Each structure stands twice: as structure tokens, then as C-alpha cells.
Amino acid sequence: MRNEKGSLIRPVPLPNSASRPVVTPLSPSVVYASDTPDMLDRQYEGELHGYTYSREGHPNADVVAGLLDRMENAPNPGVLTSSGMAAVSAVLLGLLKAGDHVIGGNQLYGRSLRMMSEDLPRLGIETTLADPGDVQAVRAALRPETRMILVEVVSNPTLRVADMVGLAALAKETGVLLVVDNTFTTPRAYQPFEHGADIVIHSVTKLLAGHSDVMLGYVAARDPALNTRLRVFTVTAGMTPSPFDCWLAERGMLSFDLRFERCQQTAMKLADALGTLKGVKRVIYPARSDHPDHARAAELLQARWCNMVSFELDGGREAANAFTTAAEGLSFAPTLGDVGTTLSHPASSSHRALTAARRKALGMSEGFFRVSVGLEDPDILLAVFERAVDAAVKA
């Protein structure tokens, strides 16, 4: 088809340049043109590297996946997905079948728990929840049909630390896949592949991208065949990430190490300060000697404790409402990993689907908060928390 001047509507190719862009170009094209059918065959058969249709891969996704592959020392190229839960879904739905059994940590992220308790059983996949800090409890949950153990190194939001050494040994002994969601810890603190994991998952949305403007996930497997199955499933299920989100994520990831260190340093100060305040019932942070898994955390994380702090206020929902209202300048939002500090209330967000009794059993009362510490000046941040806790006490 020609326009009125007689030229083709889509001119090809782009202008050549002797120099190259410093910033990765954004590539929003959904389709890519090949020269011949033979060339397209060679691309699909892996003889040539090239893009065809963005659901099957695009340059911006490959750039970000490559960054994460290096950060995690992934044995095979990982695949980027449209969200962290898409990565979790790719593992559970792409690798399991009816009749299989999977064991999940009993303090997984709320949506992961929901998938374990509601969606997988509906599809004929049996599930059991067990304490990942107690290897014997996980061993007791094993069945002949168990195919997978899914855990977080540090749980969301109670910050309990899994016995990764024991779980890796158990998985190796039994031939069960060990799947690790490394979102909270990040590759800066822990690299699961180096410690026996078979599959690693990330919600890139969080601290890796770090600016609350990206929705992405990542998954990679040690076994090449499983890695291929994951890639094929994500393509088939349409879990394709947006090129724009990938482009933004790359920008965020380039400053990740610096942000991690600053946020972690402030998190340690905040945890200690909260522990001194009247009206705070308890503080949960792995660096603190009163954390129930402190010794294990010190061994696994090598003093990279993460930027997450959880604490419990005296009082119930009224105190929680007063706290968030008085915490001026802080975002009360169900997310984590932003450049600014954010507050999350599991009872009204991530774990609202659980009964009050179930939340209580996990240690999440109406006064329980999770804090994702950002890049603010520590002194200013501590002053905000002091005023907010005081308001909760008065409530």
C-alpha cells in the first residue's frame, strides 16, 4: 500500500549511525519482520537470534532478564513476566499437573497463599503449608507425589527466616524441586542458586526496580528442560512484560546496589528506634538479637538484612488508623521497594483474605505493620515514626 506521494507507509530500515545510544532504546514494536520464510524458520529453530512477535520476547525484556541472570548467577537465561505473581503462576501452573503435590511455606505472600489454598486444589493439584523454618515439619508433609517446595527466604510480612540449608539438603535427598521466591532478600543478600535452589522467582516490581512505576516478574530454573518449559508456558499464557516497564526497570536496577545499602542502613536504625517507643508491642527485624531467627539470618544473609521492618502497635484497628493518619509524608500502600518509605497493613491488604484467627496464628494483628524503608534522611524518618506512634497511643 502506498500513500499519495508514492512511498511505502512503513519505511525500512532505521537510519544507520556510527555511534550508539548510551541508554537502551525503548522498543515497543509488537511485530518484527524477517527477510524470508527460511530466515524465520532459522529463528524459530534457534539457528539465528531474532524477534518475531513480542509475546515471544522483545529486546527490553531480554536486557532486564540478562541483568538478573548475572545478579543471580543463573545457570540458564531467565524469563521476564508481567508481574511477580505471573512468575509464581508460571512455576506452579507450568510445571505441575493434576495429582501432583506441592508444599508451600506457611507464611508466603498473601496471593501465593491464596493460590496454594484455592486455585491449585481446584485444578487437582494438592497442597500443604508448613513452617519453612522447621525442616522436620516440611519432611513430615512430604508425600510420594510431592514435586515441589515453594518458600521465601524471608517471609512476607512477618520476616521469619527459612532454614535454607536444611531445605536444600531435603530437596536434594528426595529429588523434590526447591523453588525460592527471593524478592525480599534480593540477590544482594542471598543467591539461591548458589545454595541449592532449583528455581528462583522475583517480583521485579519491588526493590529491584525500586520506583513504584513498574510491574514485572522473573523466573529461572537450573535444569535446562524446566527452564524451557517455563519459557514456553509464559509465552502461551500471555505473561509478556511491557517493553516500557522493562525499560523503566533497567533504569532502576542500575542503582539497585546503592539503594539497597542505604535503605538497609536506615532500616536498622528504624528498627532499633521503634523498639524504644511506648506503644510498640514488638519489633521484627532479622538484625536484632531478639529476632527468633537472628542466628540463622546472620549465617544466610551475611549482614545484608534487607530493608523491611515489621512491628506491632498496642491497640487494634483504631490505633492503626491513627498511626497512618499521623505518619505525614509516608505512603500507606500495599507495596514495597519504593525510593520512599511505605507502610503496609496486612490485615487490610495482602492478607485480608485470611480469617482473623488465621492471621493471629501467623502473628498479624490489627496493629501489625510492615515498613518498606526508603531513601529518606534517617533522622527525619525516625521523627515521623515517633509522632505517628504517639498518635496511636493517644488513640
Disulfide bonds with the S-S distance in Angstrom:
none
